[in-house]
């Protein structure tokens, strides 16, 4: 499992790679385990670590703005880059709306 400092570094790198002026990211790491029993004994034991990255981009336009979210289960540079590409394509085709709330900057 990733340490707190590794997770923070990964989140900072993901945010730094954003092509958007306003970006919200969420990185979650968790573990799930399953034990199956048969004939009063353990027949299968599986443990799995899961990582999820949620990216939300906001684009401001003269008519309001657009916002969308994508998710990936990989935090490597290529996977995050592909997620940002998907997000860009989605934002290109969405209609403008005046109901896009801004993000609150940390420390403000």
C-alpha positions in Angstrom: 0.0 0.0 0.0 1.2 3.5 -0.7 2.5 5.6 2.1 1.0 9.0 2.9 4.0 10.8 1.4 3.9 8.7 -1.8 0.2 9.4 -2.1 0.6 13.1 -1.6 3.4 13.2 -4.2 1.3 11.3 -6.7 -1.6 13.7 -6.1 0.7 16.7 -6.6 2.0 15.2 -9.8 -1.5 14.5 -11.1 -2.6 18.0 -10.4 0.5 19.5 -12.0 -0.2 17.6 -15.2 -3.6 19.2 -15.6 -4.2 21.2 -18.7 -7.1 23.0 -17.0 -7.0 26.3 -15.1 -9.5 24.8 -12.6 -9.0 21.1 -11.7 -10.3 18.9 -8.8 -8.6 15.6 -8.1 -9.4 12.9 -5.7 -7.1 9.9 -5.1 -8.3 7.1 -3.0 -6.5 3.9 -2.0 -8.2 1.0 -0.3 -7.9 -2.7 0.3 -10.6 -5.3 0.0 -10.4 -8.9 1.1 -12.6 -12.0 0.6 -12.4 -15.4 2.3 -14.6 -18.3 1.1 -15.2 -21.3 3.2 -16.2 -24.8 2.1 -16.5 -28.0 4.2 -15.7 -25.9 7.3 -12.3 -24.8 6.0 -10.9 -21.8 4.0 -11.1 -22.7 0.4 -10.1 -19.3 -1.1 -8.6 -16.1 0.3 -8.1 -13.1 -1.9 -6.8 -9.6 -1.0 -6.6 -6.7 -3.4 -5.4 -3.1 -3.2 -7.4 -0.7 -5.2 -6.4 2.8 -6.3 -8.9 5.2 -7.9 -8.2 8.7 -9.4 -11.1 11.1 -10.1 -10.4 14.1 -12.2 -12.8 17.1 -12.7 -12.0 19.9 -15.1 -13.7 23.2 -15.4 -13.5 25.4 -18.5 -14.8 29.0 -18.3 -16.3 30.5 -21.4 -18.0 33.8 -22.3 -21.4 32.0 -21.9 -20.7 30.4 -18.6 -18.7 27.2 -18.4 -18.4 23.5 -18.7 -17.4 20.8 -16.2 -17.0 17.1 -16.4 -15.4 14.2 -14.5 -13.5 11.1 -15.5 -12.0 8.3 -13.4 -9.1 5.9 -13.8 -7.8 3.1 -11.6 -4.1 3.8 -12.6 -1.9 6.6 -11.3 1.0 6.3 -13.7 1.9 9.3 -16.0 0.5 7.7 -19.2 -2.8 6.6 -17.7 -3.4 10.0 -16.1 -2.5 11.7 -19.4 -5.0 9.6 -21.2 -7.6 10.4 -18.5 -7.0 14.2 -19.1 -7.3 13.6 -22.9 -10.7 12.0 -22.4 -11.7 14.8 -20.1 -10.7 17.4 -22.7 -12.7 15.7 -25.4 -15.8 15.5 -23.2 -15.4 19.2 -22.3 -15.1 20.2 -26.0 -18.6 18.8 -26.8 -20.5 19.8 -23.7 -22.8 22.8 -23.9 -22.1 25.9 -21.9 -24.0 26.4 -18.7 -24.2 29.2 -16.2 -24.5 26.8 -13.3 -20.8 25.8 -13.0 -19.6 26.4 -9.5 -15.9 27.3 -8.9 -13.5 25.4 -6.8 -12.4 26.6 -3.4 -8.6 27.0 -3.3 -6.9 25.3 -0.4 -5.6 27.7 2.2 -7.8 30.6 1.1 
